[in-house]
């Protein structure tokens, strides 16, 4: 069995970018949840949680998301 390697070292470009894409999607989901008063469902330490973001208060974008793909988030 080979040891796990960081996703950033994957041969496939889609896999290398997948972590940042997931982070952008999570940020957008929190923004929409805050605007609509909808819960974001997450699993933390094996426990399902419903989080209600406050309107106007969302997590910040990953620092390097825009610099990696050249697009604003």
Secondary structure, 3 states (H helix, E strand, C coil): CCCCCCHHHCCCHHHHHHHHHHHHHHHHHHHHHHHHCCCEEEEECCEEEEECCCCCCCCCCCCCHHHHHCCCC
